[in-house]
Amino acid sequence: MRVVKKNINIHTPPPYKILKVAAYCRISTLHEDQLCSLENQISYYENEIRKNKNWKFACVYADKASGRDITKRKEFQKMIFDSKNGKIDLILTKSLSRFGRNTLDTLKVLKELKELGVDVYFENEKIYLLQQKSELMLTIYAALYQNESEEKSYNIRWGIKRSFESIDTKYQNRICYGYCHDNDGKLIIEPAEASVVQKIFEIYITGASLRKIAFELNSRGIVSPRGFKTWSCETINKILSNEKYAGNVLLQKTVVKDFFSGKQMINRNQDKYLITGCNPVIITENKFNQVQTEKMRRKSDKSKKY
């Protein structure tokens, strides 16, 4: 059996022309297998560049980030900055999808590099940026990769939503302040934290403000859920609003705003899923409802002042 060694298919320039060559790699998760893949890509490209006598190694830029937002990829931004400063003549990358999953942003960057005279070789697509008629093909590929990413994102969200509808959903066993996991991964009460939760509810019902409760906890030297020495009003408000303390779980309280931003926002229009009696009770349902009523009353009183 004949073994064929794969090499990057790049046309080498005349001997007198030495190109400053860089490479760009990206993974979207921090899973161990992807981290290993990133290390392999970095090593692969550096070796390919250094062994070519007509190339000068510039850098291998590598990001661990989603391809949806170019501005959040520091290494990518550094590569563009170095290109503008004449440090790069050619960029190697495995695929156009590594450059980004947002068609508009990707094409904008490619246009910028083209105007700078910086070529890009996309290995999977076998396309050079500075080749004639490459623009059409790159536009098509960019649109395909964005659509692929959108479909994957939709399928993940759909799967999560279906799991919400299942009575055995794993989301009901997520830890929050006042609980911990037993050996089987089920929620059990963490006594010291649960005592703080109960105190917060009791003080609030007596008429204390969030600021006063925070002051009380801080003065007692009680550490916040995130390990801070001081409690914020927002943290206390979230505890007072968490139905889990009454033994219930409300799922899909937040949703992803859109594919491009990936930001979570309060769910005001889509279905929510309430699972009752699914974990140990720290606050009785009657007391929890009392607090919610009191919160609404205070909110209403505050709005009447304006």
Contacts in CASP RR format, 6 or more apart in sequence:
PFRMAT RR
TARGET T0000
AUTHOR 0000-0000-0000
METHOD contacts of the structure
MODEL  1
MRVVKKNINIHTPPPYKILKVAAYCRISTLHEDQLCSLENQISYYENEIR
KNKNWKFACVYADKASGRDITKRKEFQKMIFDSKNGKIDLILTKSLSRFG
RNTLDTLKVLKELKELGVDVYFENEKIYLLQQKSELMLTIYAALYQNESE
EKSYNIRWGIKRSFESIDTKYQNRICYGYCHDNDGKLIIEPAEASVVQKI
FEIYITGASLRKIAFELNSRGIVSPRGFKTWSCETINKILSNEKYAGNVL
LQKTVVKDFFSGKQMINRNQDKYLITGCNPVIITENKFNQVQTEKMRRKS
DKSKKY
7 48 0 8 1.000
8 48 0 8 1.000
8 92 0 8 1.000
8 121 0 8 1.000
8 123 0 8 1.000
9 126 0 8 1.000
10 52 0 8 1.000
10 90 0 8 1.000
10 92 0 8 1.000
10 121 0 8 1.000
12 52 0 8 1.000
12 54 0 8 1.000
13 19 0 8 1.000
13 54 0 8 1.000
15 54 0 8 1.000
17 54 0 8 1.000
18 54 0 8 1.000
18 55 0 8 1.000
18 56 0 8 1.000
19 54 0 8 1.000
19 55 0 8 1.000
19 56 0 8 1.000
19 89 0 8 1.000
19 90 0 8 1.000
20 55 0 8 1.000
20 56 0 8 1.000
20 58 0 8 1.000
20 86 0 8 1.000
20 87 0 8 1.000
20 88 0 8 1.000
20 89 0 8 1.000
20 90 0 8 1.000
21 49 0 8 1.000
21 52 0 8 1.000
21 55 0 8 1.000
21 56 0 8 1.000
21 57 0 8 1.000
21 58 0 8 1.000
21 88 0 8 1.000
21 89 0 8 1.000
21 90 0 8 1.000
21 91 0 8 1.000
21 92 0 8 1.000
22 49 0 8 1.000
22 58 0 8 1.000
22 59 0 8 1.000
22 60 0 8 1.000
22 61 0 8 1.000
22 79 0 8 1.000
22 82 0 8 1.000
22 87 0 8 1.000
22 88 0 8 1.000
22 90 0 8 1.000
22 91 0 8 1.000
22 92 0 8 1.000
23 41 0 8 1.000
23 42 0 8 1.000
23 45 0 8 1.000
23 46 0 8 1.000
23 48 0 8 1.000
23 49 0 8 1.000
23 59 0 8 1.000
23 60 0 8 1.000
23 61 0 8 1.000
23 91 0 8 1.000
23 92 0 8 1.000
23 93 0 8 1.000
24 60 0 8 1.000
24 61 0 8 1.000
24 62 0 8 1.000
24 75 0 8 1.000
24 76 0 8 1.000
24 79 0 8 1.000
24 91 0 8 1.000
24 92 0 8 1.000
24 93 0 8 1.000
24 98 0 8 1.000
24 99 0 8 1.000
25 38 0 8 1.000
25 41 0 8 1.000
25 42 0 8 1.000
25 45 0 8 1.000
25 60 0 8 1.000
25 61 0 8 1.000
25 62 0 8 1.000
25 63 0 8 1.000
25 93 0 8 1.000
25 94 0 8 1.000
25 98 0 8 1.000
26 38 0 8 1.000
26 62 0 8 1.000
26 63 0 8 1.000
26 64 0 8 1.000
26 65 0 8 1.000
26 67 0 8 1.000
26 73 0 8 1.000
26 76 0 8 1.000
26 98 0 8 1.000
26 100 0 8 1.000
27 34 0 8 1.000
27 35 0 8 1.000
27 37 0 8 1.000
27 38 0 8 1.000
27 63 0 8 1.000
27 64 0 8 1.000
28 34 0 8 1.000
28 64 0 8 1.000
28 65 0 8 1.000
28 66 0 8 1.000
28 67 0 8 1.000
29 64 0 8 1.000
30 64 0 8 1.000
35 64 0 8 1.000
38 62 0 8 1.000
38 64 0 8 1.000
41 62 0 8 1.000
41 94 0 8 1.000
42 60 0 8 1.000
42 62 0 8 1.000
45 60 0 8 1.000
45 92 0 8 1.000
46 57 0 8 1.000
46 60 0 8 1.000
48 92 0 8 1.000
49 55 0 8 1.000
49 57 0 8 1.000
49 58 0 8 1.000
49 92 0 8 1.000
50 57 0 8 1.000
55 90 0 8 1.000
58 82 0 8 1.000
58 87 0 8 1.000
58 88 0 8 1.000
59 79 0 8 1.000
59 82 0 8 1.000
59 87 0 8 1.000
59 88 0 8 1.000
61 75 0 8 1.000
61 76 0 8 1.000
61 78 0 8 1.000
61 79 0 8 1.000
62 75 0 8 1.000
63 73 0 8 1.000
63 74 0 8 1.000
63 75 0 8 1.000
63 76 0 8 1.000
65 72 0 8 1.000
65 73 0 8 1.000
66 72 0 8 1.000
66 101 0 8 1.000
67 73 0 8 1.000
67 100 0 8 1.000
67 101 0 8 1.000
67 102 0 8 1.000
67 149 0 8 1.000
68 100 0 8 1.000
68 101 0 8 1.000
68 102 0 8 1.000
68 149 0 8 1.000
68 259 0 8 1.000
68 260 0 8 1.000
68 261 0 8 1.000
68 262 0 8 1.000
69 102 0 8 1.000
69 105 0 8 1.000
69 260 0 8 1.000
69 261 0 8 1.000
70 76 0 8 1.000
70 77 0 8 1.000
70 100 0 8 1.000
70 102 0 8 1.000
70 105 0 8 1.000
70 106 0 8 1.000
70 109 0 8 1.000
71 77 0 8 1.000
76 99 0 8 1.000
79 88 0 8 1.000
79 91 0 8 1.000
80 109 0 8 1.000
80 112 0 8 1.000
80 113 0 8 1.000
82 88 0 8 1.000
83 91 0 8 1.000
83 113 0 8 1.000
83 116 0 8 1.000
83 118 0 8 1.000
84 116 0 8 1.000
86 116 0 8 1.000
88 118 0 8 1.000
89 117 0 8 1.000
89 118 0 8 1.000
89 119 0 8 1.000
90 118 0 8 1.000
90 119 0 8 1.000
90 120 0 8 1.000
90 121 0 8 1.000
91 113 0 8 1.000
91 118 0 8 1.000
91 119 0 8 1.000
91 120 0 8 1.000
91 121 0 8 1.000
92 120 0 8 1.000
92 121 0 8 1.000
92 123 0 8 1.000
93 99 0 8 1.000
93 120 0 8 1.000
93 121 0 8 1.000
93 122 0 8 1.000
93 123 0 8 1.000
94 122 0 8 1.000
94 123 0 8 1.000
94 124 0 8 1.000
95 122 0 8 1.000
95 123 0 8 1.000
95 124 0 8 1.000
95 125 0 8 1.000
95 145 0 8 1.000
96 106 0 8 1.000
96 122 0 8 1.000
96 124 0 8 1.000
96 125 0 8 1.000
96 127 0 8 1.000
96 138 0 8 1.000
96 141 0 8 1.000
96 142 0 8 1.000
96 145 0 8 1.000
97 145 0 8 1.000
97 148 0 8 1.000
97 149 0 8 1.000
99 106 0 8 1.000
99 109 0 8 1.000
99 110 0 8 1.000
99 120 0 8 1.000
100 106 0 8 1.000
100 142 0 8 1.000
100 145 0 8 1.000
101 145 0 8 1.000
101 146 0 8 1.000
101 148 0 8 1.000
101 149 0 8 1.000
102 146 0 8 1.000
102 260 0 8 1.000
103 139 0 8 1.000
103 142 0 8 1.000
103 143 0 8 1.000
103 145 0 8 1.000
103 146 0 8 1.000
106 142 0 8 1.000
107 138 0 8 1.000
107 139 0 8 1.000
107 142 0 8 1.000
110 120 0 8 1.000
110 129 0 8 1.000
110 138 0 8 1.000
113 119 0 8 1.000
113 120 0 8 1.000
113 129 0 8 1.000
114 129 0 8 1.000
114 130 0 8 1.000
117 130 0 8 1.000
118 129 0 8 1.000
119 128 0 8 1.000
119 129 0 8 1.000
119 130 0 8 1.000
120 128 0 8 1.000
120 129 0 8 1.000
121 127 0 8 1.000
121 128 0 8 1.000
121 129 0 8 1.000
122 128 0 8 1.000
122 129 0 8 1.000
122 138 0 8 1.000
122 141 0 8 1.000
125 137 0 8 1.000
125 138 0 8 1.000
125 141 0 8 1.000
127 134 0 8 1.000
127 137 0 8 1.000
127 138 0 8 1.000
127 141 0 8 1.000
128 134 0 8 1.000
129 138 0 8 1.000
149 259 0 8 1.000
150 259 0 8 1.000
153 256 0 8 1.000
153 259 0 8 1.000
157 256 0 8 1.000
161 252 0 8 1.000
163 169 0 8 1.000
163 170 0 8 1.000
163 171 0 8 1.000
164 171 0 8 1.000
164 251 0 8 1.000
164 252 0 8 1.000
164 273 0 8 1.000
165 273 0 8 1.000
167 275 0 8 1.000
169 251 0 8 1.000
169 275 0 8 1.000
171 249 0 8 1.000
171 251 0 8 1.000
172 187 0 8 1.000
172 249 0 8 1.000
172 251 0 8 1.000
172 275 0 8 1.000
172 278 0 8 1.000
172 279 0 8 1.000
173 181 0 8 1.000
173 185 0 8 1.000
173 186 0 8 1.000
173 187 0 8 1.000
173 279 0 8 1.000
175 181 0 8 1.000
175 187 0 8 1.000
176 225 0 8 1.000
176 242 0 8 1.000
176 244 0 8 1.000
177 193 0 8 1.000
177 196 0 8 1.000
177 197 0 8 1.000
177 225 0 8 1.000
177 239 0 8 1.000
178 189 0 8 1.000
178 190 0 8 1.000
178 193 0 8 1.000
178 194 0 8 1.000
178 196 0 8 1.000
178 197 0 8 1.000
178 245 0 8 1.000
178 282 0 8 1.000
179 187 0 8 1.000
179 188 0 8 1.000
179 189 0 8 1.000
179 190 0 8 1.000
179 193 0 8 1.000
179 194 0 8 1.000
179 244 0 8 1.000
179 279 0 8 1.000
179 280 0 8 1.000
179 282 0 8 1.000
180 187 0 8 1.000
180 188 0 8 1.000
180 189 0 8 1.000
180 190 0 8 1.000
181 187 0 8 1.000
181 188 0 8 1.000
182 188 0 8 1.000
187 279 0 8 1.000
187 280 0 8 1.000
188 280 0 8 1.000
189 280 0 8 1.000
189 282 0 8 1.000
193 225 0 8 1.000
194 282 0 8 1.000
196 217 0 8 1.000
196 222 0 8 1.000
197 239 0 8 1.000
197 245 0 8 1.000
197 282 0 8 1.000
197 283 0 8 1.000
198 282 0 8 1.000
198 283 0 8 1.000
200 213 0 8 1.000
200 217 0 8 1.000
200 236 0 8 1.000
200 239 0 8 1.000
200 240 0 8 1.000
201 240 0 8 1.000
201 245 0 8 1.000
201 283 0 8 1.000
201 287 0 8 1.000
201 288 0 8 1.000
201 291 0 8 1.000
203 212 0 8 1.000
203 213 0 8 1.000
203 216 0 8 1.000
204 210 0 8 1.000
204 213 0 8 1.000
204 240 0 8 1.000
204 291 0 8 1.000
204 294 0 8 1.000
205 287 0 8 1.000
205 290 0 8 1.000
205 291 0 8 1.000
205 294 0 8 1.000
207 294 0 8 1.000
208 216 0 8 1.000
210 233 0 8 1.000
210 236 0 8 1.000
210 237 0 8 1.000
211 233 0 8 1.000
213 231 0 8 1.000
213 236 0 8 1.000
214 230 0 8 1.000
214 231 0 8 1.000
214 232 0 8 1.000
214 233 0 8 1.000
214 236 0 8 1.000
217 224 0 8 1.000
217 231 0 8 1.000
217 236 0 8 1.000
218 229 0 8 1.000
218 230 0 8 1.000
218 231 0 8 1.000
221 229 0 8 1.000
222 231 0 8 1.000
223 229 0 8 1.000
224 230 0 8 1.000
224 231 0 8 1.000
224 232 0 8 1.000
224 235 0 8 1.000
225 235 0 8 1.000
225 239 0 8 1.000
226 235 0 8 1.000
239 245 0 8 1.000
240 291 0 8 1.000
240 295 0 8 1.000
241 292 0 8 1.000
241 295 0 8 1.000
243 249 0 8 1.000
243 250 0 8 1.000
243 274 0 8 1.000
243 288 0 8 1.000
244 279 0 8 1.000
245 281 0 8 1.000
245 282 0 8 1.000
245 283 0 8 1.000
245 288 0 8 1.000
246 281 0 8 1.000
246 282 0 8 1.000
246 283 0 8 1.000
246 284 0 8 1.000
246 285 0 8 1.000
246 287 0 8 1.000
246 288 0 8 1.000
247 276 0 8 1.000
247 277 0 8 1.000
247 278 0 8 1.000
247 279 0 8 1.000
247 280 0 8 1.000
247 281 0 8 1.000
247 282 0 8 1.000
247 285 0 8 1.000
248 274 0 8 1.000
248 275 0 8 1.000
248 276 0 8 1.000
248 277 0 8 1.000
248 278 0 8 1.000
248 285 0 8 1.000
249 274 0 8 1.000
249 275 0 8 1.000
249 278 0 8 1.000
249 279 0 8 1.000
250 272 0 8 1.000
250 273 0 8 1.000
250 274 0 8 1.000
250 275 0 8 1.000
251 272 0 8 1.000
251 273 0 8 1.000
251 274 0 8 1.000
251 275 0 8 1.000
252 267 0 8 1.000
252 270 0 8 1.000
252 271 0 8 1.000
252 272 0 8 1.000
252 273 0 8 1.000
253 266 0 8 1.000
253 267 0 8 1.000
253 272 0 8 1.000
254 264 0 8 1.000
254 265 0 8 1.000
254 266 0 8 1.000
254 267 0 8 1.000
255 264 0 8 1.000
255 265 0 8 1.000
255 267 0 8 1.000
255 270 0 8 1.000
256 262 0 8 1.000
256 263 0 8 1.000
256 264 0 8 1.000
256 265 0 8 1.000
257 263 0 8 1.000
257 264 0 8 1.000
257 265 0 8 1.000
END
